[in-house]
Amino acid sequence: MITKKLFVAGIFLVVTGFSFSQSILQPNYALKSPETLQIRKIEITSYRTVIFLSVENQTTGGYFCADKNIFIINPDGTRSKLISSSGIPVCPETYKFKAIGEKLNFVLTFPPLKSGIGWIDLTEDCNDNCFSFYGVVLDTLLNKKIDAAFVLAENKEPVLALDGFIDILNKVGNKNQGVEGLLYINIIKLAKETGNLSKASEWYFRLKSSGTPEVSRYVKYLNDQGIIF
């Protein structure tokens, strides 16, 4: 299933102090866990990075918490540790959901990102049921292009969507290498869904040898979906 991630972004320059602010709604990403977790918005300023999330309960007696060891992983591999959180208990304290379908909104605040970063990973370092996002897209134009490819897939134009994802991947620069996982996954899945197994196989092996950050996670995800060449 190809799922579109809606994207709206605004960039503002505040004259007083020349501070930078970028707001990204529902950014695209390659992989996440758990499935019901969503990034609602990311606000990037000169002083901090704020990530707004929500998680939906799908089980009776469900609960959720956030470990204090949560990190943004930058493209250069460095980590930015969580400064503060709001709207969610810190483990081992938990929020106990009252019903199936209930959503919990919460906010995580981190130090500012380095200028020009096009993608990040978000990971929780804990012992059990840790949440994560890999390949979160921060680039405005790139998000729009990815959204357009998802729209084609949703409108039952898989061949055009496939061409769209391939075109994006061919044009992605080195600074957005972490976005490649998202693109490879959708290229391979769309090729398989359209019956073009030779193209799916070609891009599968390109992914394996690509050097894309977290490539083993993406290969495992495809394998778990029954896509193995």
BAFI-3210 file (N, C-alpha, C; in Angstrom, 3 decimals, decimal comma, padded with zeros to 6 digits):
// residues 229
n [1|2|3|4|5|6|7|8|9|10|11|12|13|14|15|16|17|18|19|20|21|22|23|24|25|26|27|28|29|30|31|32|33|34|35|36|37|38|39|40|41|42|43|44|45|46|47|48|49|50|51|52|53|54|55|56|57|58|59|60|61|62|63|64|65|66|67|68|69|70|71|72|73|74|75|76|77|78|79|80|81|82|83|84|85|86|87|88|89|90|91|92|93|94|95|96|97|98|99|100|101|102|103|104|105|106|107|108|109|110|111|112|113|114|115|116|117|118|119|120|121|122|123|124|125|126|127|128|129|130|131|132|133|134|135|136|137|138|139|140|141|142|143|144|145|146|147|148|149|150|151|152|153|154|155|156|157|158|159|160|161|162|163|164|165|166|167|168|169|170|171|172|173|174|175|176|177|178|179|180|181|182|183|184|185|186|187|188|189|190|191|192|193|194|195|196|197|198|199|200|201|202|203|204|205|206|207|208|209|210|211|212|213|214|215|216|217|218|219|220|221|222|223|224|225|226|227|228|229]
n.u [000,847|000,689|001,170|000,119|001,687|000,645|001,780|002,786|004,548|006,216|008,343|009,820|011,214|012,245|012,576|013,588|016,365|016,927|016,068|015,484|012,776|011,066|008,279|006,883|004,370|003,172|005,445|007,056|008,415|010,589|010,447|008,635|007,853|005,734|003,085|000,865|001,804|002,313|003,954|002,952|003,746|006,727|008,700|011,240|013,677|016,082|016,784|015,752|014,402|011,280|009,120|005,987|003,813|001,529|-000,204|-002,169|-004,417|-004,900|-005,653|-007,363|-006,956|-004,621|-001,477|000,959|004,216|007,080|010,505|013,229|015,500|015,663|016,410|017,404|018,842|021,370|022,329|025,137|025,595|025,790|024,210|021,344|020,167|017,041|015,554|013,267|009,925|006,372|002,978|003,074|003,797|006,942|008,665|009,181|006,515|003,174|000,797|-002,516|-004,740|-008,171|-009,955|-010,321|-008,988|-008,586|-006,580|-003,354|-001,760|001,477|004,559|007,912|011,003|014,041|017,581|018,623|018,769|021,538|022,278|020,771|020,215|018,662|017,232|016,315|016,680|014,559|014,745|013,987|015,706|015,480|014,354|012,192|009,523|010,199|009,904|010,287|011,416|012,568|014,504|013,164|011,773|012,901|013,232|011,729|010,950|011,535|009,786|007,356|007,600|007,701|005,173|003,619|004,205|003,125|000,420|-000,115|000,128|-002,003|-004,094|-004,328|-002,337|000,073|002,348|003,161|003,615|005,733|007,695|007,915|009,005|011,464|012,633|012,878|014,684|016,938|017,698|018,259|020,402|023,634|023,300|020,796|020,818|019,790|017,111|016,813|016,071|013,250|012,506|013,629|012,197|009,534|009,834|010,602|008,397|006,291|007,163|006,999|004,241|003,178|003,853|006,357|008,831|011,521|012,467|011,888|013,622|016,076|016,210|016,051|018,526|020,134|019,469|020,540|023,268|023,697|024,634|023,004|021,970|021,071|020,425|020,099|017,818|015,833|015,977|015,270|012,642|011,402|011,809|010,227|007,816|007,529|009,060|011,711|014,750]
n.v [-001,186|002,147|005,079|008,370|011,260|014,199|017,529|020,677|023,643|026,397|029,195|031,638|034,835|036,581|039,895|041,304|040,541|038,657|035,943|032,533|030,584|027,609|025,757|022,595|020,566|017,361|015,715|013,758|010,415|007,542|005,043|003,993|003,402|002,880|001,870|003,502|005,929|009,367|012,115|015,239|017,857|019,755|022,175|024,311|026,371|029,033|028,565|026,229|022,905|021,675|019,011|017,864|015,363|012,535|009,728|006,884|004,870|001,372|-000,860|-002,587|-001,376|-000,084|001,700|004,393|005,872|008,066|007,622|009,176|009,226|010,195|010,891|013,092|012,069|013,250|013,964|013,660|011,740|012,486|013,020|014,653|015,309|014,912|017,796|018,589|017,416|017,447|016,808|014,079|011,256|010,514|007,537|005,313|006,022|006,108|006,928|006,081|004,879|005,605|004,545|002,579|003,930|006,420|009,362|010,534|013,524|014,925|016,685|017,159|018,601|019,750|020,615|023,257|022,559|022,019|024,361|023,931|021,208|018,415|016,174|013,979|011,439|010,124|008,808|006,625|005,622|002,876|000,057|-001,501|-001,697|000,677|003,866|005,144|007,092|007,036|008,666|011,211|013,790|017,038|018,933|021,380|021,610|019,036|017,480|018,312|017,259|014,527|014,216|014,674|012,413|010,444|011,142|010,437|007,649|007,138|007,860|005,774|005,572|003,950|003,475|006,017|007,090|005,485|006,265|008,871|008,660|007,468|009,496|011,498|010,262|010,045|012,657|013,486|015,080|014,759|015,744|014,963|012,242|010,474|010,418|008,668|006,040|006,038|006,589|004,447|002,274|002,796|002,792|000,115|-001,316|-000,315|-001,102|-003,876|-004,132|-003,359|-005,452|-005,530|-007,231|-007,474|-004,851|-004,242|-006,029|-005,050|-002,479|-003,231|-004,497|-002,330|-000,728|-002,290|-002,018|000,645|002,312|003,895|005,522|003,470|001,279|-001,484|-001,681|-000,913|-002,887|-005,093|-004,348|-004,517|-007,272|-008,310|-007,642|-009,510|-009,143|-010,178|-010,638]
n.w [000,000|-000,976|000,648|000,942|002,218|003,510|002,868|003,934|003,905|005,408|005,246|007,157|007,646|010,305|010,880|013,105|014,832|012,938|012,907|012,007|010,782|010,147|009,167|008,991|007,883|008,530|007,431|004,831|005,142|005,457|006,975|009,912|013,380|016,170|013,843|014,195|014,997|014,371|012,774|013,255|012,843|012,247|013,677|012,934|014,161|014,730|017,291|018,368|017,806|017,238|017,555|016,750|017,639|017,298|018,648|018,084|019,874|019,654|021,007|023,647|026,885|026,293|026,452|026,710|026,616|026,798|026,514|028,255|026,789|023,888|020,542|017,890|014,938|013,035|009,563|009,464|011,310|013,966|017,180|018,513|021,609|023,309|024,724|026,166|026,920|026,339|027,235|027,398|029,437|031,050|030,682|033,463|033,966|032,646|030,029|030,128|027,851|027,248|025,479|022,469|019,536|020,553|020,529|021,370|021,731|021,599|022,384|021,413|022,180|020,836|020,443|018,104|014,566|012,320|009,736|006,549|006,590|005,157|005,909|008,637|011,207|013,760|016,882|019,603|022,375|024,068|026,084|025,240|022,876|021,452|019,801|016,425|013,626|010,339|007,868|007,636|005,824|005,273|003,378|001,462|-001,352|-002,224|-000,689|-001,834|-004,429|-003,862|-002,715|-005,011|-006,526|-004,865|-005,091|-007,743|-007,492|-005,748|-007,371|-009,058|-011,014|-011,409|-013,026|-013,883|-011,372|-010,540|-012,419|-011,556|-008,924|-009,566|-011,088|-009,127|-007,348|-008,983|-009,088|-006,545|-004,290|-002,616|-000,008|000,707|001,026|002,928|002,381|000,375|001,020|001,364|-001,283|-002,777|-001,629|-002,481|-005,258|-005,738|-004,685|-006,286|-008,833|-008,559|-008,056|-010,493|-012,036|-013,117|-012,664|-013,258|-013,201|-010,552|-009,280|-010,218|-008,992|-006,352|-005,901|-006,438|-004,274|-002,162|-002,583|-002,364|-000,314|001,156|004,140|006,908|005,330|005,682|007,235|005,444|003,493|005,056|005,708|003,159|002,706|004,768|003,722|001,836|-000,395|-001,975|-003,584]
ca.u [000,000|001,428|000,430|000,537|001,871|000,383|002,907|002,681|005,710|006,364|009,607|009,638|012,397|011,864|013,571|014,233|017,243|017,185|015,882|014,933|011,734|010,465|007,229|006,598|003,230|003,121|006,519|007,265|009,460|010,739|009,923|008,306|007,302|004,667|002,378|-000,140|002,476|002,372|004,530|001,978|004,414|008,068|009,053|012,685|014,073|017,495|017,002|015,286|013,644|010,119|008,402|004,638|003,438|000,327|-000,253|-003,542|-004,535|-005,629|-005,900|-007,992|-005,947|-003,378|-000,791|002,096|005,103|008,275|011,733|013,988|016,585|015,149|017,428|017,451|020,110|021,659|022,946|026,541|025,647|025,741|022,899|020,868|019,321|015,812|015,654|012,067|008,719|005,127|001,797|003,295|004,607|008,267|008,697|008,152|005,142|002,495|-000,536|-003,429|-005,823|-009,514|-010,753|-009,679|-009,163|-008,189|-005,279|-002,584|-000,857|002,573|005,547|009,301|011,841|015,458|018,404|018,452|019,483|022,503|021,703|020,829|019,912|017,494|016,522|016,739|016,019|014,103|014,751|013,869|016,662|014,864|014,469|011,053|008,514|010,726|009,392|011,330|011,162|013,796|014,404|012,146|012,149|012,771|013,404|010,413|010,680|011,582|008,513|006,305|007,769|007,304|003,710|003,045|004,332|002,125|-000,897|-000,253|-000,125|-003,356|-005,034|-004,210|-001,395|001,301|003,492|003,604|004,167|007,040|008,609|008,120|009,944|012,784|013,156|013,290|015,888|018,063|018,057|018,549|021,807|024,279|022,828|019,530|021,006|018,925|015,770|016,814|015,361|011,840|012,358|013,893|011,087|008,363|010,172|010,591|007,024|005,485|007,591|006,419|002,785|002,844|004,267|007,685|009,712|012,918|012,805|011,874|014,864|017,180|016,271|016,318|019,974|020,699|019,314|021,466|024,638|023,633|025,253|021,985|021,936|020,082|019,989|019,682|016,424|014,949|015,968|014,466|011,241|010,946|011,763|009,055|006,650|007,577|009,812|013,068|015,354]
ca.v [000,000|003,395|006,035|009,750|012,098|015,575|018,390|022,120|024,223|027,838|029,695|033,028|035,529|037,604|040,941|041,581|039,446|037,809|034,541|031,699|029,658|026,777|024,896|021,512|019,770|015,967|015,441|012,395|009,643|006,215|004,014|004,424|002,416|002,003|002,333|004,518|007,164|010,332|013,442|016,222|019,089|020,034|023,590|024,478|027,757|029,223|028,295|024,914|022,085|021,171|017,990|017,612|014,005|011,934|008,275|006,408|003,590|000,354|-002,040|-002,389|-001,264|000,427|002,782|004,925|006,788|008,412|007,543|010,432|009,093|010,336|011,629|013,345|011,661|014,140|013,287|013,324|010,694|013,030|012,949|015,770|014,695|015,581|018,800|018,512|016,875|017,857|016,070|012,646|010,874|009,933|006,163|004,257|006,523|005,866|007,447|004,965|005,266|005,296|003,848|002,308|005,059|007,671|009,865|011,325|014,478|015,322|017,556|016,918|019,750|019,422|021,754|023,632|021,783|022,753|024,954|023,183|019,785|018,047|015,028|013,504|010,299|010,373|007,491|006,487|004,618|002,274|-001,402|-002,239|-000,918|002,012|004,429|005,650|007,532|007,076|009,385|012,264|014,773|018,426|019,781|021,816|021,239|017,580|016,987|018,552|016,299|013,220|014,251|014,546|011,003|009,704|011,440|009,582|006,279|007,092|008,008|004,567|005,801|003,414|003,601|007,406|007,258|004,830|007,162|010,042|008,331|007,257|010,816|012,171|009,621|010,380|014,070|013,771|015,376|014,066|016,203|014,308|010,806|009,744|010,345|007,643|004,849|006,232|006,523|003,069|001,421|003,000|002,333|-001,350|-001,781|000,014|-001,969|-005,204|-004,047|-003,241|-006,680|-005,376|-007,844|-007,222|-003,522|-004,346|-006,691|-004,121|-001,427|-003,908|-004,668|-000,982|-000,320|-003,032|-001,554|002,098|003,082|004,706|005,318|002,505|000,459|-002,811|-001,564|-000,850|-004,217|-005,943|-003,964|-005,132|-008,713|-008,582|-007,478|-010,589|-008,729|-010,688|-011,034]
ca.w [000,000|-001,043|001,466|000,738|003,389|003,146|003,210|003,775|004,566|005,324|005,739|007,520|008,143|011,251|010,705|014,376|015,238|011,779|013,278|010,946|011,224|009,111|009,696|008,053|008,315|008,095|006,469|004,355|005,823|004,861|007,873|011,270|014,312|015,661|012,662|014,537|015,378|013,286|012,969|012,792|012,420|012,744|013,644|013,020|014,320|015,043|018,705|018,791|016,864|017,964|016,781|017,258|017,254|017,871|018,564|018,230|020,571|018,895|021,835|024,948|027,936|025,726|027,164|025,962|027,324|026,034|027,279|028,267|025,813|022,528|019,802|016,455|014,337|011,923|008,419|009,706|012,320|015,322|017,814|019,320|022,621|023,733|025,788|026,997|026,296|026,981|026,801|027,474|030,603|030,844|031,179|033,448|034,048|031,377|029,766|029,887|026,960|027,745|024,464|021,180|018,626|021,204|020,114|022,325|021,091|022,469|021,761|021,784|021,840|020,674|020,034|016,695|013,555|011,514|008,538|005,307|006,738|004,368|006,472|009,950|011,841|015,124|017,525|021,058|022,848|025,253|026,133|024,690|022,157|021,170|018,560|015,539|012,257|009,553|006,603|007,681|004,798|005,696|002,205|001,001|-002,743|-002,323|-000,153|-002,824|-005,511|-003,341|-002,609|-006,353|-006,914|-004,092|-005,666|-008,927|-007,030|-005,201|-008,478|-009,877|-012,105|-010,827|-013,930|-013,785|-010,023|-010,573|-013,136|-010,717|-007,845|-010,167|-011,457|-007,893|-006,833|-009,863|-008,907|-005,146|-004,059|-001,502|001,289|000,989|000,830|003,849|001,807|-000,664|001,466|001,015|-002,733|-003,189|-001,205|-003,330|-006,607|-005,764|-004,479|-007,462|-009,932|-008,316|-008,183|-011,915|-012,704|-013,715|-011,674|-013,602|-012,688|-009,090|-008,908|-010,505|-007,974|-005,084|-005,770|-006,347|-002,870|-001,308|-002,792|-002,523|000,757|001,814|005,590|007,415|004,203|006,136|007,703|004,290|002,894|005,950|005,534|001,924|002,920|005,592|002,837|000,876|-001,564|-001,839|-004,858]
c.u [000,887|000,603|000,976|000,658|001,671|001,499|002,554|003,853|005,712|007,703|009,454|010,948|011,926|012,948|014,318|015,059|017,571|017,072|015,143|013,860|011,155|009,457|006,839|005,451|003,287|004,196|006,541|008,405|009,517|010,071|009,585|007,819|006,924|003,914|001,412|000,478|002,589|003,176|003,550|002,652|005,824|008,311|010,551|012,991|015,573|017,825|016,616|014,617|012,511|009,338|007,078|004,181|002,083|000,425|-001,678|-003,551|-005,376|-005,922|-006,616|-006,909|-004,613|-002,783|000,416|002,917|006,299|009,491|012,447|015,118|016,009|016,099|016,968|018,823|020,299|022,318|024,405|026,721|025,642|024,311|022,597|019,857|018,119|016,085|014,474|010,930|007,501|003,973|001,933|004,138|005,971|008,268|009,572|006,714|004,475|001,186|-001,422|-004,608|-007,167|-010,336|-009,890|-009,986|-008,804|-006,786|-004,652|-001,632|000,239|003,654|006,929|010,145|013,321|016,252|018,177|019,265|020,530|021,829|021,844|020,537|018,613|016,693|017,102|016,117|015,612|013,981|014,647|014,781|016,141|014,952|013,356|010,086|008,960|010,133|010,539|010,732|012,505|013,550|013,306|012,603|011,872|012,848|012,037|010,085|010,654|010,293|007,387|006,382|007,343|005,789|003,053|003,119|003,321|000,717|-001,133|-000,553|-001,544|-004,414|-004,923|-003,429|-000,026|002,522|004,052|004,212|005,561|008,073|008,923|009,123|011,359|013,422|013,645|014,596|017,114|018,559|018,404|020,055|022,335|023,717|021,511|019,622|020,100|017,491|015,668|016,052|013,890|011,623|012,574|012,704|009,896|008,621|010,033|009,173|006,146|005,870|006,988|004,901|002,339|003,305|005,632|008,733|011,188|013,363|012,821|013,175|016,061|017,318|016,482|017,826|020,706|020,609|020,365|022,898|024,758|024,424|024,286|022,022|020,790|019,582|019,493|018,239|015,459|014,859|015,115|012,982|010,669|010,827|010,542|007,758|006,599|008,312|011,274|013,575|016,770]
c.v [001,241|004,454|007,432|010,455|013,540|016,474|019,838|022,713|025,716|028,235|031,188|033,601|036,660|038,665|041,218|040,387|038,482|036,325|033,803|030,786|028,928|025,855|023,882|020,680|018,386|015,637|013,985|011,743|008,265|005,133|004,626|003,233|003,149|002,656|003,469|005,838|008,086|011,562|014,441|017,467|019,121|021,530|023,719|025,966|027,826|028,775|026,892|024,200|021,428|020,218|017,678|016,255|013,628|010,429|007,839|005,034|002,606|-000,902|-001,667|-002,366|-000,744|001,556|003,228|005,833|007,080|008,339|008,897|010,419|009,032|011,259|011,954|012,889|012,488|013,385|012,904|012,277|011,188|013,005|014,224|015,210|015,564|016,563|018,681|017,883|017,414|017,054|014,572|012,317|010,336|008,537|006,082|004,736|006,363|006,641|006,265|005,450|004,800|004,500|003,558|003,467|006,401|008,066|010,708|012,219|014,874|016,044|017,231|018,096|019,366|020,697|022,088|022,725|022,655|023,242|024,018|021,706|019,444|016,891|014,683|012,143|010,721|009,028|007,604|005,342|004,033|000,752|-002,140|-001,278|000,517|002,546|005,007|006,141|007,584|007,797|010,422|013,420|016,191|019,406|020,105|021,333|019,732|016,962|017,165|017,556|014,898|013,141|014,037|013,099|010,141|009,920|010,577|008,139|006,141|007,162|006,880|004,829|005,274|003,550|005,021|007,681|006,654|005,720|008,396|009,791|008,113|008,596|011,569|011,590|009,979|011,804|014,429|013,995|014,655|014,479|015,541|012,799|009,985|009,625|009,190|006,392|004,902|006,027|005,108|002,161|001,550|002,597|000,812|-001,887|-001,509|-000,849|-003,364|-005,185|-003,942|-004,453|-006,613|-005,903|-007,605|-005,853|-003,529|-004,969|-005,770|-003,083|-002,000|-004,044|-003,323|-000,473|-000,995|-002,511|-000,035|002,884|004,021|004,469|004,390|001,552|-000,910|-002,794|-001,589|-002,201|-005,170|-005,630|-004,608|-006,644|-009,102|-008,430|-008,574|-010,247|-009,097|-011,105|-011,565]
c.w [000,000|-000,324|001,267|002,078|002,968|003,622|002,947|004,498|004,397|005,888|005,964|008,013|009,031|011,247|011,997|014,808|014,117|012,140|012,172|011,524|010,028|009,762|008,633|008,623|007,687|007,049|006,027|005,127|005,171|005,705|009,223|012,072|015,607|014,506|012,979|014,978|014,170|013,706|012,382|012,229|012,986|012,593|013,890|013,120|014,589|016,456|019,141|017,619|017,645|017,063|017,474|016,733|017,825|017,722|018,852|018,890|019,751|019,706|023,119|026,031|027,437|026,543|026,351|026,864|026,431|026,940|027,246|027,245|024,398|021,777|018,388|015,982|013,075|010,777|008,629|010,799|013,750|015,849|018,593|020,310|022,978|024,863|026,739|026,202|027,033|026,406|026,886|028,703|030,185|031,465|032,445|033,707|032,682|031,279|029,406|029,050|027,510|026,751|023,240|020,237|019,238|020,753|021,226|021,538|022,074|021,671|022,307|021,300|021,881|020,394|018,556|015,776|012,870|010,232|007,346|005,403|006,007|004,919|007,846|010,227|013,243|015,816|019,032|021,486|024,150|025,136|025,398|024,023|021,884|019,868|017,737|014,231|011,549|008,233|006,565|006,782|005,289|004,531|001,585|-000,402|-002,916|-001,787|-001,159|-003,975|-005,083|-003,210|-003,968|-006,842|-006,156|-004,647|-006,903|-008,527|-006,502|-006,284|-009,503|-011,172|-011,667|-011,712|-013,874|-012,415|-009,946|-011,264|-012,289|-009,608|-008,396|-010,525|-010,215|-007,374|-007,676|-009,639|-007,460|-004,970|-002,836|-000,150|001,680|000,823|001,735|003,384|000,816|-000,263|001,116|-000,471|-003,247|-002,844|-002,152|-004,772|-006,695|-005,614|-005,701|-008,663|-009,784|-008,536|-009,645|-012,717|-013,351|-012,733|-011,983|-013,093|-011,169|-008,600|-009,104|-009,398|-006,584|-004,871|-005,778|-004,914|-002,003|-001,420|-002,778|-001,490|001,446|003,318|005,994|006,329|004,653|006,649|006,533|003,580|003,734|005,801|004,262|002,066|003,730|004,798|001,763|-000,408|-001,362|-003,215|-004,605]
res [m|i|t|k|k|l|f|v|a|g|i|f|l|v|v|t|g|f|s|f|s|q|s|i|l|q|p|n|y|a|l|k|s|p|e|t|l|q|i|r|k|i|e|i|t|s|y|r|t|v|i|f|l|s|v|e|n|q|t|t|g|g|y|f|c|a|d|k|n|i|f|i|i|n|p|d|g|t|r|s|k|l|i|s|s|s|g|i|p|v|c|p|e|t|y|k|f|k|a|i|g|e|k|l|n|f|v|l|t|f|p|p|l|k|s|g|i|g|w|i|d|l|t|e|d|c|n|d|n|c|f|s|f|y|g|v|v|l|d|t|l|l|n|k|k|i|d|a|a|f|v|l|a|e|n|k|e|p|v|l|a|l|d|g|f|i|d|i|l|n|k|v|g|n|k|n|q|g|v|e|g|l|l|y|i|n|i|i|k|l|a|k|e|t|g|n|l|s|k|a|s|e|w|y|f|r|l|k|s|s|g|t|p|e|v|s|r|y|v|k|y|l|n|d|q|g|i|i|f]
***
